[in-house]
């Protein structure tokens, strides 16, 4: 029997729940799922980034967090 792939089958539901909770709690959410959806070139396998994926994720996280930190300074 084959196991369902996590990224394809479960990540969309998890990402939507995370976005919804962020809206409800009024906290920022970095939507990594949307950043990588349909972009297999950034993955080693079904759900683990390769080096390019890690770099892309890190860049997005920095772009998202730095302005939030600057607002507080």
MOSULZI-V862785 format. One record per residue. N is the residue number from 0. BURIAL is b if it has 16 or more other C-alpha atoms within 10 Angstrom, else e. D_FIRST is the distance of its C-alpha to the first C-alpha in Angstrom with 2 decimals. Layout:
BEGIN
n: {N	N}
burial: {BURIAL	BURIAL}
d_first: {D_FIRST	D_FIRST}
END
This chain:
BEGIN
n: {0	1	2	3	4	5	6	7	8	9	10	11	12	13	14	15	16	17	18	19	20	21	22	23	24	25	26	27	28	29	30	31	32	33	34	35	36	37	38	39	40	41	42	43	44	45	46	47	48	49	50	51	52	53	54	55	56	57	58	59	60	61	62	63	64	65	66	67	68	69	70	71	72}
burial: {e	e	e	e	e	e	b	e	e	e	e	e	e	e	b	e	e	e	b	e	e	e	e	e	e	e	e	e	e	b	e	e	e	e	e	b	e	e	e	e	e	b	b	e	e	e	e	e	b	e	e	e	b	e	e	b	b	e	e	e	e	e	e	e	e	e	e	e	e	e	e	e	e}
d_first: {0.00	3.76	6.61	9.57	12.45	15.24	18.20	17.34	16.11	18.12	21.08	22.98	23.12	24.04	26.65	28.19	28.51	30.15	32.52	33.44	34.20	36.24	38.27	38.82	39.90	41.76	40.21	39.27	35.63	34.51	31.84	29.81	26.97	29.48	30.86	27.62	25.81	25.07	26.52	23.87	26.79	27.17	23.74	22.57	18.91	17.18	19.45	22.09	25.43	27.09	30.86	31.79	29.51	31.06	34.49	33.90	32.67	35.64	38.07	36.96	37.16	40.64	41.76	40.70	42.08	45.40	46.98	46.06	47.73	50.73	51.25	51.69	54.18}
END
